[in-house]
Amino acid sequence: MVSIPSFYRETEPTNSTTTSRYLAADFPRLTNRRISSPPFTPDFAHEPLPAECTNDGRTAIIADKRAISSQAASHSLCKAQGSQHFRDIRKSSCSSVKEEEGGIAQSFFESVNASVPTSPDAVHNVGNRTGAGTCDCCCRCGRSPKWQPVGPGRKRRSKSYTALRTGISELSGWDLELPRPQEPTEIEVEKSYAPGEAPIERLPVEVLDEIIAQLALDIPPAGYGPRNVDLVACLLTSKTVHVATINTLYSQITLPHSSIFAKFLHHISEYPGLGTIVRRLDLSHTTSVGLGRSRQTNAEVQNLTAKTLFKCLELIPAVQEVLLQENLDDDIDENVLRKLFFGLPKLRAIDFCASASSSFVDAFTSTLTTLIDSPSTMLNIRRLGIHECFTLPSSAFETLLPHLPQLTHLDASHTRITDEALMSLPASATLSHLNLGRCIYITGEGVVDFLTTHPAVRSLVYLNLSCDISRYRLLSDADVDRLLPSLPSSLRSLNLNGAQIYPRHIPQLMPLTKHVEELGLACANISLADVNMLFRQPGPSPTGSRGQQQPWVRPALHYLDLTAIPAVSQSTLFNTPAPTNILLTPAALPLEVIELGDKAISSLRECKNTNKRLGWVVKELGRRGWYVREPIANAGVNGAGATTGRRGWKMGAMWWGMRKVPVAWGEVGGLYGHYMFKK
């Protein structure tokens, strides 16, 4: 008999025999079988997967991943178990920012209620966006045509246990209207299979892992509701599926609340073998916001503390990615940091996003004394996120970076990193993502020297050199002259917000637009006509040199940041005639997102009729606003009709203009989504 891991249920863990015997028969098989990595390779592929690397969550960024293998798996599981498809109707965690998988770019969920469909029709149509197949089972998957409004007033009701349990019936009622019976033309006899002989059970291990992995959710639901209910249903299907599901269930652990963390810690303490499966510990969603608790109450509960976090790290020795953030900075002490840096040999990615408390800074600097005492010690960390850790001293970066010979991702935005720290990076590092936005302790000359001479930056894919010109201007016009010709062709995202860019720099930017998909030019000293030159095909060459003219290549730009450029406003965008301004016309495709300042966005918001006529719409989140092209307007032009913005170098993000570098492959949400798209 098998049961469900207690930390995936609503009740507290108990000592019942039901919860203590679910691995009795299959645990030896579980620990001896190989967990294969999903067949996904980012297009830049700078770092090869180590031999010990297992499922690291890369399947989360496969576009429309539910359209192939998970469709068949969810259909059969739904029919047998009545499981609910929370993948299509999902909630974001409390106070989170999550991308909406709709048709228009730059669409986000910002609150708990915003992520739940508010109308019965919205719920009924969820999951059937692509029109792929229907489901004949009595479930809330959204694919069954048999769910019809019934009763007086065409009200919809639900009497299913799962719908009542999750509270969906309070949002929109459902009932099942059975079709009229028809005479069967052919009687089908159901086949019975011996244990372990069903077709799905006889699939190869790698295929079964891939199918079940599609049912996992990167974004946890809000509150204390059931999570990963599809996977829980798989646990009770059969022993073979149970073992395969355990690997998916424990390989990526996402913990939104301290109470769930306590359940997880209790479970792996009771069954230490499960801790060896964990490859990612994601605490980026952990918060107490919206739970009616104060900071003092959380301190008294003692579920997630420095002591329990250290114990958890002790029980997951093969973890490869640990995602932390500012809500936990008081619980990251010296013991935890020493375990992260020196006690987990397979750790490849770590994120301390916005951790800035004095206790964290003291623990961080104290931990680095080990590196000072032993200069030959090298760390295996490849992806390091210290975004918004602005209280860390400059000496911490100068001590840490020389000991990262395999570094590929460095997010040091809004920190005290220096030119000396950058130049101290080992030559063996192969940086693909570098974020130095709003760093006031570096100089433009030093950054350009680093980007033009250091061997670690020859294959950059993402580069952010933005600055706040009200405090500090990083790149002068001379720095821009030196930088632009030396940027590699592998670059896909370039943020030069705040740099001194003049019209004479436009010809230098034009070659970059052939491969760069994101370009930030905020605060540039250019006109609207200069911006249009990036998208306009040049005229014929002078007589005598026509044979030497290179064929024109359409720009690859999907996103353009024109914030705080006085020449770009609502009046100039609308009133400049088409031959001069082509930004809003199909001639500028694949351009689909233009980021503008508050004043321009406010003016565009009032022009609803003009926006509709032009095929553009205003999108806002937090301090940021975008003018977004409607999908119907760019359909069928050079493949630009694809509304998804997923790219391998975004590591799971869907839309454009991210300002935080992800260090793990997965869907954007929680506090990371806040810093990526809202600030």
Secondary structure, 3 states (H helix, E strand, C coil): CCCCCHHHCCCCCCCCCHHHCCCCCCHHHHHHCCCCCCCCCCCCCCCCCCCCCCCCCHHHHCCCHHHCHHHHHHHHHHHHHCCCCCCCCCCCCCCCCEECCCCCCCCEECCCHHHCCCCHHHHHHCCCCCCCCCCCCCCCCCCCCCECCCCHHHCCCCCCHHHHHHCHHHHCCCCECCCCCCCCCCCCCCCCCCCCCCCCCCCCHHHHHHHHHCCCCCCCCCCCCCCCHHHHHHHCCCHHHHHHHHHHHHHEEECCCHHHHHHHHHHHHHCHHHHCCCCEEECCCCCCCCCCCCHHHHHHHCCCCHHHHHHHHHHCCCCCEEEEEHHHHHHCCHHHHHHHHHCCCCCCEEEEECCCCHHHHHHHHHHCHHHHHCCCCCCCCCEEECCCCCCCCHHHHHHHHHHCCCCCEEECCCCCCCHHHHHCCCCCCCCCEEECCCCCCCCHHHHHHHHHHCHHHCCCCEEECCCCCCCCCCCCHHHHHHHHHHCCCCCCEEECCCCCCCHHHHHHHCCHHHCCCEEECCCCCCCHHHHHCCCCCCCCCCCCCHHHCCCCCCCCCCEEECCCCCCCCHHHHHHCCCCCCCCCCHHHCCCCEEEECHHHHHHHHHCHHHHHHHCEEEEEECCEEEEEECHHHHCCCCCCCCCCCCCHHHCCCCCCCCCCCCCCCCCCCHHHHHHHHHC
